[in-house]
Amino acid sequence: MSILPLRPLGFGEIVDGAVQLYRRDFVLFYLIALVATLPGYLLQLFLAPDFGALVNAPDDPAQMAGWMGEIASVAVIAMFVALGSIVFAWFGSVALTVAIRERTGEREVSLGGALRSALPYFPAALGAGSLVLLGFVVVAVATSVITSLLLGALAASGVLTAIVAMTVLVPIAALVFLTWMGVTFGILPAVVFEGRGATAAFGRSISLCRGGLLRVIGVVAVAMIIQMAPSFGIGILFGLDNFFADPEAATTIGATEQWLSNTVDFVVGALTMPFAVGAMVVLFHDRRVRSEGFDLAARAEAMRPDNPMGR
């Protein structure tokens, strides 16, 4: 029988439920996140390319072709490292979902057991995650194109008009992004808790948002902020935020500083991943209770004479 309350939960109760799940098995969840993301960290440590040497284009046109080739090579390596890190982090999320499922059901699970049990679910989870990523790229590109066209048209009307429009369009673009992340919140719980395939889990997540999209977006936004805050803080601490304002700042970051940044991000980032996964699980549970009467079905199942928990 699950330790999650068999009733609709308020916004604060969902967030607090994720915190309580995390506190209850902090060491286990942290180790799962740490071990699962270790290969991604090693990829970044040993294979991440050095962008600093490619910041300035050569003055000699004869050297331009070689410089462009180096950029293409670095881009391919960087994409490989990024995708590898994402895949390992996604596997960690699957393993955490498995561990949370077992612990909410008052069943024992070990670090190795959670990682092994996650393997059968990973193909479906990876497929569903790929659908989410593909959809995000489509949504992001479409939003960027529309925003650029609107800003270009408004810029012709004057700088002030363009600035005012940007203050409106940027929040709208952010809302579109959060909405997409919101409607895809439940793919991992659908795969692990209900054994659904990639497309079925994707559709399941979308269907559970009906009638409660704003609540879902709110919980997802809080979980994302908490999960990403350490990485942003570490980036600011090591001056990586200056890259956006001054690309040449990349040349001032040494190998030791880059290693420290990646290591601190690896260690601290694993602290927030279990909370984000736990929040999605509790939210998934709440949406099932609200939209499908899952609480009534669970109580009826527990009261069956042939159910040991109901005796």
DOMI-261197 format. One line per field, with one value per residue (C-alpha): x negated, y, z. Coordinates in steps of 0.05 Angstrom, whole numbers, plus 5000, padded with zeros to 4 digits. Layout:
N
c1	c(X,...)
c2	c(Y,...)
c3	c(Z,...)
***
This chain:
311
c1	c(5000,4972,4952,4978,5044,5104,5137,5129,5068,5059,5002,4961,4975,4947,4882,4879,4893,4832,4790,4813,4799,4729,4715,4740,4688,4638,4575,4605,4634,4571,4527,4572,4568,4493,4475,4522,4495,4421,4410,4437,4389,4331,4350,4348,4283,4244,4278,4308,4273,4237,4277,4229,4181,4236,4266,4229,4230,4162,4144,4113,4167,4124,4132,4207,4224,4183,4213,4284,4265,4241,4307,4346,4303,4312,4387,4393,4354,4393,4459,4436,4416,4480,4525,4486,4494,4568,4578,4542,4580,4645,4627,4615,4684,4713,4674,4699,4771,4763,4733,4789,4841,4812,4804,4874,4899,4859,4813,4738,4693,4617,4574,4555,4626,4655,4603,4615,4691,4688,4657,4722,4758,4702,4718,4790,4767,4714,4764,4814,4758,4738,4809,4808,4741,4764,4828,4789,4743,4803,4838,4774,4758,4830,4832,4765,4784,4851,4819,4764,4814,4858,4799,4772,4839,4846,4775,4794,4845,4792,4744,4793,4846,4797,4775,4847,4863,4803,4827,4891,4864,4809,4857,4903,4845,4828,4900,4901,4838,4867,4933,4895,4855,4920,4959,4901,4890,4916,4879,4831,4884,4927,4870,4848,4913,4959,4912,4931,4891,4860,4920,4971,4932,4929,5004,5017,4980,5019,5086,5073,5063,5136,5171,5109,5057,5042,5029,4984,4945,4936,4908,4863,4837,4820,4786,4745,4723,4700,4665,4630,4613,4548,4521,4537,4505,4442,4438,4441,4390,4340,4356,4387,4445,4397,4395,4462,4438,4366,4348,4274,4281,4277,4202,4193,4221,4165,4169,4168,4226,4266,4253,4274,4337,4357,4340,4380,4438,4436,4436,4487,4531,4544,4574,4633,4649,4686,4731,4750,4766,4804,4845,4866,4885,4927,4959,4974,5007,5049,5072,5094,5133,5166,5183,5194,5214,5150,5159,5226,5198,5138,5183,5228,5168,5141,5209,5212,5214,5158,5112,5065,5064,5139,5144)
c2	c(5000,5068,5119,5174,5203,5174,5242,5304,5345,5419,5454,5461,5388,5364,5402,5382,5310,5310,5339,5287,5230,5257,5266,5196,5163,5219,5176,5124,5175,5218,5158,5136,5205,5209,5140,5146,5214,5194,5171,5237,5274,5232,5248,5322,5314,5277,5293,5363,5406,5471,5528,5582,5571,5580,5645,5690,5677,5679,5742,5702,5679,5619,5594,5604,5536,5500,5542,5526,5452,5456,5489,5433,5380,5414,5420,5346,5327,5377,5348,5277,5297,5335,5279,5227,5268,5276,5201,5182,5235,5208,5138,5166,5195,5127,5093,5146,5135,5060,5072,5121,5070,5017,5063,5092,5021,5008,4959,4956,4974,4982,5025,4967,4941,5008,5014,4942,4949,5012,4976,4944,5011,5051,5037,5062,5120,5139,5136,5179,5227,5232,5250,5304,5331,5330,5366,5417,5431,5441,5486,5525,5536,5557,5604,5635,5645,5677,5721,5743,5760,5800,5837,5852,5880,5920,5947,5984,6022,6047,6023,6037,5994,5937,5941,5941,5883,5843,5851,5818,5766,5739,5719,5688,5647,5625,5605,5564,5528,5515,5491,5440,5416,5413,5369,5320,5316,5246,5204,5172,5154,5127,5082,5058,5057,5034,4998,5040,5045,5109,5137,5112,5146,5210,5208,5189,5250,5296,5266,5275,5350,5360,5404,5420,5448,5510,5469,5422,5480,5511,5447,5435,5506,5500,5433,5460,5522,5480,5430,5481,5534,5500,5497,5571,5588,5549,5581,5650,5630,5609,5667,5623,5672,5722,5679,5706,5778,5767,5703,5720,5707,5633,5642,5664,5600,5551,5475,5473,5522,5483,5418,5449,5477,5410,5372,5419,5417,5341,5334,5389,5374,5304,5335,5366,5313,5267,5324,5340,5267,5260,5321,5290,5225,5260,5304,5242,5210,5272,5277,5204,5216,5279,5256,5182,5169,5130,5138,5101,5046,5037,5033,4982,4940,4943,4918,4856,4792,4760,4820,4808,4883,4884,4830)
c3	c(5000,4980,5033,4987,5013,4978,4968,4924,4945,4947,4911,4975,4994,4928,4938,5011,4992,4946,5001,5051,5002,4991,5065,5081,5036,5024,5021,4974,4925,4925,4911,4854,4822,4834,4806,4746,4725,4737,4664,4639,4685,4659,4588,4603,4641,4588,4522,4529,4476,4489,4457,4480,4422,4371,4396,4348,4273,4238,4198,4142,4092,4075,4146,4148,4119,4171,4227,4202,4201,4273,4293,4260,4295,4362,4351,4337,4399,4441,4416,4431,4502,4514,4488,4527,4591,4578,4566,4631,4670,4640,4662,4731,4731,4711,4768,4817,4794,4805,4875,4893,4869,4914,4975,4969,4969,5033,4997,5006,4948,4943,4899,4854,4854,4831,4775,4752,4756,4714,4654,4628,4632,4599,4525,4534,4577,4526,4469,4508,4526,4453,4435,4488,4463,4390,4409,4450,4391,4345,4396,4411,4337,4321,4380,4362,4289,4307,4360,4313,4258,4305,4335,4266,4244,4308,4305,4242,4283,4332,4385,4442,4409,4401,4473,4498,4452,4478,4550,4528,4479,4524,4580,4528,4500,4571,4583,4519,4543,4613,4582,4540,4600,4640,4592,4589,4664,4673,4622,4672,4724,4667,4643,4712,4752,4695,4648,4587,4523,4495,4457,4508,4564,4524,4512,4584,4610,4565,4584,4658,4649,4629,4678,4717,4669,4710,4773,4734,4703,4772,4803,4743,4746,4820,4808,4750,4788,4847,4802,4759,4812,4834,4763,4751,4818,4801,4733,4764,4817,4764,4717,4663,4656,4624,4561,4539,4544,4523,4484,4490,4565,4548,4538,4610,4640,4654,4655,4731,4737,4686,4723,4789,4757,4727,4791,4837,4788,4787,4863,4877,4817,4843,4905,4869,4817,4867,4889,4817,4802,4868,4852,4785,4819,4872,4819,4776,4837,4850,4777,4778,4842,4815,4744,4753,4825,4836,4911,4910,4866,4912,4974,4940,4921,4992,5019,4975,5016,4975,4985,5044,5058,5065,5117)
***
